[in-house]
Amino acid sequence: MVHADAHPDLGAVTDASVCERPRALYDWLDESEFGISEWLLPLAYRGHLAGLTWLRSPFSSQFEDGRYEVNVGAEPSSGKLCVDCDAPYFVEDEAYSAEALAGARRLDLTVASDPDAACATAPPRPRPWVLDICLDYFSCRDPFASDPDSNLARRCGPLPFGGAETAADALAAVGALEAALRATVDRPPRLVTVARSAEDGYCPPALADGLEAAVVEALGRVYGALVVERDPEGVEAFKPDRVARAFPRAKKRPRAKLG
C-alpha cells in the first residue's frame, strides 16, 4: 500500500483479539475516538498488509524518511496490539513492546516525503497494491488546536498543520502527486481509496470538494476510465448487502454421521 496522508495512521488497538473478527474490528474502529488512526496495524497483524509506504506531507514529521522493519503482534501481558519497533512514534503512542509478541507478522514500512520515491515502491505486476489518499495530505489542520483539554488533544499533542491554503495551491499539490503516479502506469493499483477527512476537521471543508474532484480527475488522466463509488456520508458501508459482502457468514461444516 502507498498511503498518502498527513498522518501515518499506525496507532495500535488496545485489544488484539478484536482483529480476529472483521465485523467486530469494523465496529471497534467506528466507535473508537482513535479509530481513524488505528486501521493499518490490524491489517498487518492479520496478514493482509506486508508492505506499507507512508507518503508523508512536507509538514508532517512523525517519522523520519527511511525504512523500518516492524513486527506486529499481541503483547502477551496485556493483550494489546503492539510492535517491536522502538521508533519514537510507537513509543509515544504506547504501541511499542519489548515482549516477544504473539502471532507476530512482519510489516516492511517505508516513509518518504518525495512522491516519486514513494511511487517507486509500488510492486511490479502481478502483485496487487492499494493507493490510499487522504485529502489532508494536501491541506491539513489540527482540529484539536482550539480544545487542548480534550482527551485526543492530550494524547496526541500538537498535530501536523500546513499545506495548501487556497484552491490554486491545492490543485498544484494534486498535480505533483499526479506526476509521480505516472511512473506506475505499467503497474496500476488494484484499488484506490480516498478519504475526505473534512467533517472531522483535518482537511479544510472549504477545500475538500475541490480537492476530491481534482484527485479523481488526476487518477483518470493517469490510469484511464475509473469506476468511482462515493460515500461522503459514510452510510453505504452499513447497508445490509454491503455488510454481507464485506463480512460473509462462515459456512457451517457438515456434521459427520456416525455408524
Sequence and secondary structure as in RCSB ss.txt:
>XXXX:A:sequence
MVHADAHPDLGAVTDASVCERPRALYDWLDESEFGISEWLLPLAYRGHLAGLTWLRSPFSSQFEDGRYEVNVGAE
PSSGKLCVDCDAPYFVEDEAYSAEALAGARRLDLTVASDPDAACATAPPRPRPWVLDICLDYFSCRDPFASDPDS
NLARRCGPLPFGGAETAADALAAVGALEAALRATVDRPPRLVTVARSAEDGYCPPALADGLEAAVVEALGRVYGA
LVVERDPEGVEAFKPDRVARAFPRAKKRPRAKLG
>XXXX:A:secstr
 EEEESS      S GGGGGSHHHHHHHHHH TTGGG SHHHHHHTTS SEEEEEE TT  SS SEEEEEEEEE 
TTT  EEES   HHHHHTT B  S  EEEEEEEEEEESSHHHHHTTS  TTS  EEEEEGGGTEE  TTTT TTS
HHHHHH S   EE  SHHHHHHHHHHHHHHHGGGTTS  SEEEEE  TTTTSS HHHHHHHHHHHHHHHHHHH S
      TTS GGGSHHHHHHHS            
